[in-house]
């Protein structure tokens, strides 16, 4: 019995394919993708399945338990009447043009239509493609668990994201150098099946612009508008501008959500920027423990900190500039493109302030709110202060008792003794200002708490939590994986039986690989 899904393939039917069919590393020109089959896994086994994503694809929970399902999501069999493929794209990496990149370890299986939605189904870690360069196209259990858990956690946090359907072991060992320091070791191979309306990235458009291939660029842009932005109308120069404006809007919404929950992507290259404004490619990401605008989880970026938490909105703008340059060949009007980028520059500041108002429980707007937010962001960084715990507990502060601030938020401080002297005076001043600001609100303390708790999560996927799931899974124990998967479905709920996860990063995790130091190693 075959899996009963409604497979369609707009991408391969409407866009030009690579004429070379052998799976060899090469420069692919004049094509948006190359046909390639997944590597046959040695002895696949299923670790976890998202029942929510099964339903989105028109499948039932029992379908996820069938051998046919395992074979499809591990790459052992190809769905009938489908032809898997890898996409061609380029990208700017850490500010420099890297040329052709492409799906080096991702293979798209098909597109599935269900309930008037279309989902692209993709395997990550399923083997080499023409874009793998010197790599093997595989992934390991460690990074696969991080991606599987985080993409679903982000969805339930309300952050635009690609989704995860399943995670499976390949049955083979994969050689990896975790910290790129010459200490390679074999790890369990794994495959994540990822799902999204589209996996198109800024780099898909940049590659053709960089080669002066405006014909293929136009074909791809028109395809994108017709299939993902059809509400903009028939493709034309004016609609191309509207397209960039929509991408800017969606990208801004995404990054503001990142800032809201304390998520740091870690590698915001243009090939990791979704054209739909979705969080994509969960590599060396991390969650703020201590609130710090300069923190990045990526060891590759440890010196320059280009992709640190505080600069993420500005990096989105820089990436949008690269996309605008790619589209210029179709529009040939710089002023209009610059106007859209300037709109983003203005709008992202407004959006950030509004997001912070929501986190602080401010329902009205006054001119001094920006200073209140700036002062808070400064004082939060005077000593190590846990972002998630601080904002969650701040909702318990009462208007008439704001002088009791320390007892309300003290659990957020990693070292209580540091909150003294000048640092404490700064905190007292800020809470005095905050107390005065709350007195201007008509919300009751109860109403404010309810509202704040809808934007300030209680549970996020802290790095040490993911590492605990990885450690257990390495030993064949998947209970922690399942516990975290269920916990993170309700990140804003109190979940009194799960309070052990509402805690600061333990000291053992401060400098541990996987908890504080992460690389792009898969």
Buried (B, 14 or more C-beta within 10 A) or exposed (E): EEBEBEBBBBBBEBBBBBEEEEBEBEEBBBBBBBBBBBBBBEEBEBBBBBEEBBBBBBBEEEBBEBEBBBBBBBBBBBBEEBBBBBBBBBBBBBEEEBEBBBBBBBBBBBBBBBEEEBBBBBBBBBBBBBBBEEEBBBBBBBBBBBBBBBBBBBBBBBBBBBBBBBBBBBBBBBEBEBBEEEEEEEBBBBBBBBBBBBBBBBBBBBBBBBBEBEEBBBBBBBBBBBBBBEEBEEBBEEBBBBBBBBBBBBBBBBBBBBBBBBBBBBBBBBBBBBBBBBBBBBBBBBBBBBBBBEBBBBBBBEEEBBBBBBBBBEBBBBBBBBBBBBBBBBBEEEEBBEEBBEBBBEBBEEBBBBBBBBBBBBEEEEEEBBEBBEBBEEBBBBBBBBBBBBBBBBBBBBBEEBEEBBEBBEBBBBEEEBBEEEEBEBBBEBBEBBBEBBEEBEBEBEEBBEBBBEBBBBBBBBBBBBBBBBEBBEEEEBEBBEBBBEBBBBBBEEBEEBEEBBBBBEEEBEEBEBBBBBBBBB
